[in-house]
Amino acid sequence: MPLRFLSSLAFLAVLLFPVATSAASLKEIQARGYMTVATEDDYAPFEFVEGGKPKGFHHDVVAELKKYAKFEIRQEILPWTGLLAAVSTGKYDTAITGSIVSQERLQVFNFAAPIAGATHYYIKRVKDDRIKSVADLNGLTVGVQAGSVLLSRLPELAAMLKKTGGKLGKVVEYTSYPEIYEDLANGRLDYAVNGIINATALVKERGKIFAIGQPVSGAGFHAWPVPKANEDLLAYLTGFVAHLRKTGKLAELQKKWFGTAFPDLPTEPIRSFEQYKKLAGLE
């Protein structure tokens, strides 16, 4: 997984020191004849490069978008660091990537209708018989990525533990998940927290070492960011997601790359933190 905490710092700089944006409206995109789309290079199974060739869920989605759109789709594959900041300043029209909706990001972006769930789960060692439920996480040491949405939602786990008489233990922040998994495997951590898609991919690859536990957050959503006030482009991308859903292609690609479909996702764009809280069950 990429060093997403660095991107969070870059994105925070955009929030603190706004840059004049030049995000194109849908009419402008249609008039010039192309849409610029950014995708990541290292966030499997959403998007990755293997043998010099792009692969993953969003590689297939962009191929569908090229068939759906009546204008050219110009795709650029780049590291996550700075990607959202580049969209916010108009360098790209949108990022078709596995970004997770969050309060911070909703200050700058609206999000098209979600394309996958991002509920957080705990991950433990297969042979660790101490942990059988969320209640057993009481006081244990957890690893999570610094500056991530996962870190920002740990208070939900703390609230779950409080209901059972427990409390959140030591939180260790890392720059990347490979480091977290290494320390979890060797016993320096008791458990880790990650989104269901990434957790499933980990267990598929290393199921003899790791196991997925129970949810430790309310609902979460992977969705594509569109700069605020660009309502026509937001509606266009939400319409494209609806098209994928109606044709069955969305469920097909979800099963292909994530191992499961997400039939109960919201079908409307997400524009505010208040709306997001209701959808995520945070109220």
LOKE-834463 format. One line per field, with one value per residue (C-alpha): residue number from 0; x, y, z. Coordinates in nm, 3 decimals. Example, Ala and Ser with C-alpha at 12.3 -4.5 7.8 and 13.67 -1.06 7.14 Angstrom:
2
nr <- 0, 1;
east <- 1.230, 1.367;
north <- -0.450, -0.106;
up <- 0.780, 0.714;
This chain:
283
nr <- 0, 1, 2, 3, 4, 5, 6, 7, 8, 9, 10, 11, 12, 13, 14, 15, 16, 17, 18, 19, 20, 21, 22, 23, 24, 25, 26, 27, 28, 29, 30, 31, 32, 33, 34, 35, 36, 37, 38, 39, 40, 41, 42, 43, 44, 45, 46, 47, 48, 49, 50, 51, 52, 53, 54, 55, 56, 57, 58, 59, 60, 61, 62, 63, 64, 65, 66, 67, 68, 69, 70, 71, 72, 73, 74, 75, 76, 77, 78, 79, 80, 81, 82, 83, 84, 85, 86, 87, 88, 89, 90, 91, 92, 93, 94, 95, 96, 97, 98, 99, 100, 101, 102, 103, 104, 105, 106, 107, 108, 109, 110, 111, 112, 113, 114, 115, 116, 117, 118, 119, 120, 121, 122, 123, 124, 125, 126, 127, 128, 129, 130, 131, 132, 133, 134, 135, 136, 137, 138, 139, 140, 141, 142, 143, 144, 145, 146, 147, 148, 149, 150, 151, 152, 153, 154, 155, 156, 157, 158, 159, 160, 161, 162, 163, 164, 165, 166, 167, 168, 169, 170, 171, 172, 173, 174, 175, 176, 177, 178, 179, 180, 181, 182, 183, 184, 185, 186, 187, 188, 189, 190, 191, 192, 193, 194, 195, 196, 197, 198, 199, 200, 201, 202, 203, 204, 205, 206, 207, 208, 209, 210, 211, 212, 213, 214, 215, 216, 217, 218, 219, 220, 221, 222, 223, 224, 225, 226, 227, 228, 229, 230, 231, 232, 233, 234, 235, 236, 237, 238, 239, 240, 241, 242, 243, 244, 245, 246, 247, 248, 249, 250, 251, 252, 253, 254, 255, 256, 257, 258, 259, 260, 261, 262, 263, 264, 265, 266, 267, 268, 269, 270, 271, 272, 273, 274, 275, 276, 277, 278, 279, 280, 281, 282;
east <- 0.000, 0.127, 0.239, -0.102, -0.013, 0.215, -0.077, -0.282, -0.021, -0.020, -0.398, -0.402, -0.178, -0.443, -0.703, -0.489, -0.353, -0.617, -0.501, -0.721, -0.894, -0.958, -1.168, -1.355, -1.733, -1.903, -1.991, -1.625, -1.518, -1.767, -1.655, -1.283, -1.358, -1.188, -1.194, -0.872, -0.880, -0.616, -0.575, -0.324, -0.034, -0.011, -0.338, -0.435, -0.693, -0.830, -0.540, -0.183, 0.083, 0.211, 0.469, 0.442, 0.067, -0.215, -0.453, -0.725, -1.086, -1.046, -0.850, -1.160, -1.388, -1.197, -1.233, -1.611, -1.605, -1.431, -1.721, -1.984, -1.849, -1.912, -1.575, -1.219, -1.102, -0.739, -0.604, -0.285, -0.150, 0.049, 0.135, -0.129, 0.083, -0.058, -0.328, -0.627, -0.453, -0.402, -0.775, -0.869, -0.662, -0.800, -0.502, -0.736, -1.114, -1.156, -0.970, -1.113, -0.944, -1.011, -1.036, -1.246, -1.504, -1.407, -1.491, -1.164, -1.211, -1.571, -1.444, -1.299, -1.483, -1.822, -1.819, -2.002, -2.221, -1.995, -1.850, -1.752, -1.790, -1.509, -1.621, -1.322, -1.242, -0.983, -0.717, -0.546, -0.301, -0.471, -0.315, -0.403, -0.684, -0.716, -0.920, -1.261, -1.465, -1.436, -1.464, -1.138, -0.950, -0.968, -0.633, -0.450, -0.204, -0.332, -0.143, -0.292, -0.161, -0.070, -0.291, -0.546, -0.925, -0.881, -0.698, -0.961, -1.238, -1.074, -1.298, -1.580, -1.389, -1.319, -1.695, -1.764, -1.512, -1.651, -1.992, -1.836, -1.636, -1.313, -1.096, -0.879, -0.518, -0.197, -0.225, 0.091, 0.099, 0.291, 0.378, 0.252, 0.055, 0.335, 0.514, 0.200, 0.150, 0.514, 0.484, 0.149, 0.295, 0.593, 0.384, 0.481, 0.115, -0.193, -0.414, -0.444, -0.735, -0.805, -1.095, -1.280, -1.150, -0.784, -0.833, -0.992, -0.707, -0.454, -0.622, -0.658, -0.281, -0.167, -0.454, -0.224, -0.099, -0.386, -0.761, -1.037, -1.237, -1.546, -1.630, -1.479, -1.655, -1.981, -2.021, -1.754, -1.744, -1.497, -1.603, -1.463, -1.393, -1.518, -1.429, -1.707, -1.953, -1.888, -2.239, -2.280, -1.966, -2.074, -2.410, -2.239, -2.013, -2.300, -2.497, -2.207, -2.206, -2.583, -2.519, -2.265, -2.511, -2.804, -2.606, -2.467, -2.112, -2.049, -2.135, -1.937, -1.621, -1.667, -1.680, -1.385, -1.151, -1.290, -1.431, -1.775, -2.043, -2.183, -2.555, -2.663, -2.441, -2.591, -2.700, -2.677, -2.370, -2.225, -2.196, -2.170, -2.042, -2.396, -2.517, -2.214, -2.277, -2.630, -2.515, -2.229, -2.442, -2.231, -2.526;
north <- 0.000, 0.354, 0.602, 0.762, 0.961, 1.180, 1.256, 1.356, 1.619, 1.748, 1.757, 1.943, 2.206, 2.259, 2.309, 2.560, 2.743, 2.722, 2.747, 2.901, 2.610, 2.562, 2.246, 2.201, 2.170, 1.894, 2.146, 2.249, 1.884, 1.817, 2.127, 2.040, 1.674, 1.493, 1.426, 1.392, 1.105, 1.018, 0.663, 0.520, 0.287, 0.085, 0.020, -0.339, -0.466, -0.125, -0.036, -0.152, -0.203, -0.553, -0.630, -0.272, -0.307, -0.145, -0.388, -0.390, -0.291, 0.066, -0.034, -0.228, 0.058, 0.311, 0.075, 0.083, 0.463, 0.489, 0.296, 0.498, 0.850, 1.048, 1.218, 1.098, 0.971, 1.063, 0.854, 0.922, 0.664, 0.812, 0.761, 0.842, 1.116, 1.450, 1.292, 1.443, 1.781, 1.768, 1.705, 1.986, 2.236, 2.128, 1.939, 1.641, 1.644, 1.355, 1.067, 0.725, 0.560, 0.383, 0.700, 0.671, 0.937, 1.131, 1.452, 1.615, 1.530, 1.650, 2.001, 2.013, 1.744, 1.597, 1.224, 1.035, 0.745, 0.487, 0.194, -0.025, -0.056, 0.042, -0.076, -0.132, -0.473, -0.597, -0.837, -1.083, -1.372, -1.700, -1.872, -1.597, -1.763, -1.466, -1.269, -1.403, -1.081, -0.703, -0.725, -0.923, -0.624, -0.456, -0.296, -0.465, -0.291, -0.199, -0.096, 0.153, 0.379, 0.733, 1.012, 0.767, 0.757, 0.432, 0.619, 0.894, 0.640, 0.452, 0.643, 0.422, 0.115, 0.288, 0.342, -0.026, -0.136, 0.103, -0.062, -0.394, -0.240, -0.227, 0.042, 0.106, 0.004, 0.148, 0.276, 0.243, 0.447, 0.328, 0.471, 0.167, -0.153, -0.395, -0.271, -0.321, -0.676, -0.762, -0.646, -0.821, -1.146, -1.134, -1.041, -0.677, -0.590, -0.770, -0.670, -0.428, -0.239, -0.208, -0.180, -0.496, -0.505, -0.477, -0.716, -0.972, -0.938, -0.992, -1.307, -1.442, -1.410, -1.493, -1.685, -1.916, -1.618, -1.367, -1.381, -1.119, -1.049, -0.834, -0.477, -0.199, 0.092, 0.191, 0.182, 0.337, 0.406, 0.410, 0.680, 0.916, 1.279, 1.576, 1.937, 2.125, 2.323, 2.098, 1.955, 1.860, 1.645, 1.491, 1.401, 1.257, 1.026, 0.921, 0.842, 0.630, 0.436, 0.386, 0.255, 0.005, -0.104, -0.139, -0.345, -0.572, -0.468, -0.312, -0.632, -0.835, -0.627, -0.615, -0.996, -1.026, -0.796, -0.782, -1.131, -0.997, -0.759, -0.460, -0.451, -0.208, 0.092, 0.443, 0.542, 0.918, 1.146, 1.235, 1.611, 1.682, 1.536, 1.543, 1.325, 1.099, 1.053, 0.932, 0.691, 0.561, 0.523, 0.770, 0.952;
up <- 0.000, -0.075, 0.189, 0.223, 0.533, 0.319, 0.091, 0.393, 0.480, 0.123, 0.122, 0.454, 0.296, 0.028, 0.301, 0.487, 0.181, -0.092, -0.452, -0.719, -0.887, -1.258, -1.239, -1.567, -1.568, -1.767, -2.040, -2.065, -2.077, -2.356, -2.544, -2.532, -2.607, -2.320, -1.945, -1.743, -1.494, -1.234, -1.103, -0.858, -0.930, -0.606, -0.422, -0.499, -0.569, -0.672, -0.900, -0.945, -1.209, -1.279, -1.544, -1.664, -1.725, -1.522, -1.355, -1.093, -1.034, -1.155, -1.465, -1.570, -1.462, -1.674, -1.971, -1.914, -1.881, -2.219, -2.373, -2.184, -2.244, -2.564, -2.523, -2.482, -2.142, -2.077, -1.791, -1.598, -1.354, -1.066, -0.698, -0.435, -0.279, -0.391, -0.608, -0.427, -0.405, -0.784, -0.836, -0.596, -0.795, -1.133, -1.274, -1.315, -1.346, -1.104, -0.941, -1.019, -0.728, -0.400, -0.191, 0.125, 0.210, 0.524, 0.707, 0.600, 0.233, 0.233, 0.305, -0.048, -0.246, -0.311, -0.386, -0.658, -0.548, -0.373, -0.565, -0.267, 0.108, 0.344, 0.687, 0.914, 1.064, 1.308, 1.180, 1.413, 1.396, 1.314, 1.616, 1.866, 2.062, 2.299, 2.045, 1.952, 1.944, 1.970, 2.349, 2.358, 2.213, 2.555, 2.635, 2.348, 2.115, 1.769, 1.455, 1.209, 0.934, 1.037, 0.904, 0.762, 0.773, 0.967, 1.242, 1.255, 1.316, 1.605, 1.853, 1.726, 1.844, 2.176, 2.216, 2.138, 2.399, 2.659, 2.627, 2.733, 3.019, 2.820, 2.668, 2.366, 2.427, 2.286, 1.929, 1.718, 1.395, 1.088, 0.751, 0.558, 0.605, 0.510, 0.823, 1.029, 0.904, 0.973, 1.334, 1.374, 1.244, 1.481, 1.786, 1.835, 1.774, 1.902, 1.611, 1.319, 1.166, 0.794, 0.552, 0.456, 0.096, 0.195, 0.486, 0.253, 0.004, 0.286, 0.413, 0.059, 0.018, 0.373, 0.527, 0.722, 0.923, 0.945, 1.005, 0.979, 1.292, 1.345, 1.233, 1.446, 1.274, 1.118, 0.743, 0.521, 0.150, -0.137, -0.383, -0.648, -0.549, -0.749, -0.654, -0.475, -0.692, -0.994, -0.970, -1.337, -1.334, -1.001, -1.156, -1.465, -1.264, -1.038, -1.354, -1.476, -1.145, -1.185, -1.537, -1.405, -1.138, -1.379, -1.630, -1.357, -1.440, -1.099, -0.911, -1.164, -1.114, -0.736, -0.722, -0.962, -0.768, -0.412, -0.378, -0.286, -0.412, -0.225, -0.319, -0.044, -0.118, -0.125, -0.474, -0.427, -0.420, -0.080, -0.036, 0.337, 0.661, 0.803, 0.515, 0.552, 0.927, 0.858, 0.588, 0.804, 1.116, 1.315, 1.472;
